[in-house]
C-alpha cells in the first residue's frame, strides 16, 4: 500500500517550465534522501536532483541553474521545478525516496512509477 505517486509531467516547448510532484501515500518516519531520476529511451537512468533529510541538495551538472528540488515534509511530498526546459530533458522522470516508514524499520529505497516529460524544440 505504501507508494510514491508522481504527477505534473507533460508536453512543453523548449524554454518553458514544468513542475513535478511526488507524494508518498503512506506515513514516513524519517527521510534519508528523496530525489528525482530520469531515463530517456535507450539510455541509462541518471540522477537529476536529490534532497537530504537535512535539506541539502545536489543536482546533475546538466540541470544546475535550471531545476530546483524542494520538499514539504508535512505533506510527504517532494517537488521538482524545471525551468528553461530543453529537448535534451525529454525522459521519464522517476521519484525516489530512501526513508524509514516506522521507528522500527530500516531505511528502504522506494521508486515511483514515473511520469513522462517531453520537450519540443
C-alpha positions as CSV (number, residue, x, y, z in Angstrom):
1,X,0.0,0.0,0.0
2,X,2.9,2.4,0.6
3,X,3.6,4.1,-2.7
4,X,5.2,7.1,-4.4
5,X,2.9,8.8,-6.9
6,X,4.3,11.3,-9.4
7,X,2.4,13.9,-11.3
8,X,2.9,17.0,-13.3
9,X,4.6,15.6,-16.4
10,X,3.5,16.6,-19.9
11,X,4.5,18.2,-23.2
12,X,6.0,21.7,-23.3
13,X,8.0,23.8,-25.7
14,X,11.7,24.5,-25.2
15,X,12.3,27.3,-22.8
16,X,9.2,26.8,-20.8
17,X,8.8,25.4,-17.2
18,X,7.2,22.4,-15.7
19,X,6.7,21.3,-12.1
20,X,6.7,17.7,-11.0
21,X,5.4,16.4,-7.7
22,X,5.8,13.2,-5.8
23,X,3.6,12.3,-2.9
24,X,4.0,9.3,-0.5
25,X,0.7,7.6,0.1
26,X,1.9,6.3,3.4
27,X,3.5,7.7,6.5
28,X,7.2,8.4,6.7
29,X,9.0,8.2,10.0
30,X,12.3,9.8,8.8
31,X,13.9,10.8,5.5
32,X,17.4,10.0,4.4
33,X,17.2,11.2,0.9
34,X,14.5,12.0,-1.7
35,X,15.1,12.8,-5.3
36,X,14.4,12.6,-8.9
37,X,15.9,10.5,-11.6
38,X,15.2,10.3,-15.3
39,X,15.6,7.8,-18.1
40,X,15.4,8.5,-21.9
41,X,14.7,5.7,-24.4
42,X,17.8,3.6,-24.9
43,X,19.7,5.3,-22.1
44,X,20.6,4.6,-18.5
45,X,18.7,6.1,-15.7
46,X,20.5,9.1,-14.3
47,X,20.3,11.3,-11.2
48,X,18.7,14.6,-11.6
49,X,18.4,16.1,-8.2
50,X,18.3,15.0,-4.5
51,X,17.5,16.5,-1.2
52,X,18.5,15.0,2.1
53,X,16.5,14.9,5.3
54,X,18.6,17.8,6.5
55,X,17.7,19.9,3.4
56,X,21.0,19.6,1.5
57,X,20.5,19.5,-2.3
58,X,22.5,18.1,-5.2
59,X,22.0,18.5,-8.9
60,X,23.3,16.9,-12.1
61,X,25.5,19.3,-13.9
62,X,23.1,19.3,-16.9
63,X,20.3,20.8,-14.8
64,X,22.1,23.2,-12.4
65,X,20.7,26.6,-12.6
66,X,17.5,25.4,-14.2
67,X,16.0,22.8,-11.9
68,X,15.1,23.2,-8.2
69,X,14.2,20.4,-5.8
70,X,12.2,21.1,-2.7
71,X,10.1,19.2,-0.1
72,X,7.1,19.7,2.0
73,X,7.6,17.4,5.0
74,X,4.1,17.9,6.3
75,X,2.7,16.6,3.1
76,X,5.4,13.9,2.5
77,X,5.8,15.5,-0.9
78,X,8.9,16.3,-3.0
79,X,8.8,18.7,-5.9
80,X,11.0,19.4,-9.0
81,X,10.6,22.8,-10.5
82,X,12.0,22.6,-14.1
83,X,12.7,25.9,-15.8
84,X,14.2,26.7,-19.2
85,X,13.5,23.2,-20.4
86,X,15.4,21.8,-23.3
87,X,14.7,18.9,-25.7
88,X,17.5,17.0,-24.0
89,X,15.4,17.0,-20.9
90,X,12.9,14.7,-22.5
91,X,12.6,11.5,-20.4
92,X,10.6,9.6,-18.0
93,X,11.1,11.1,-14.6
94,X,11.1,8.8,-11.5
95,X,10.7,9.9,-7.9
96,X,13.0,8.2,-5.4
97,X,12.7,8.1,-1.6
98,X,15.1,6.5,0.8
99,X,13.2,6.5,4.0
100,X,12.2,4.8,7.2
101,X,8.5,4.1,7.3
102,X,8.4,3.5,11.0
103,X,10.6,3.9,14.1
104,X,11.4,0.2,13.9
105,X,12.0,-0.1,10.2
106,X,15.3,0.1,8.3
107,X,15.9,2.5,5.5
108,X,14.5,1.4,2.2
109,X,14.8,2.7,-1.3
110,X,11.4,3.3,-2.9
111,X,10.6,4.3,-6.5
112,X,7.6,5.9,-8.2
113,X,6.0,4.7,-11.4
114,X,7.5,7.5,-13.5
115,X,6.0,10.5,-15.3
116,X,6.7,11.4,-18.9
117,X,8.3,14.8,-19.7
118,X,8.5,15.8,-23.4
119,X,10.1,19.0,-24.5
120,X,9.7,20.0,-28.1
121,X,12.2,22.2,-30.0
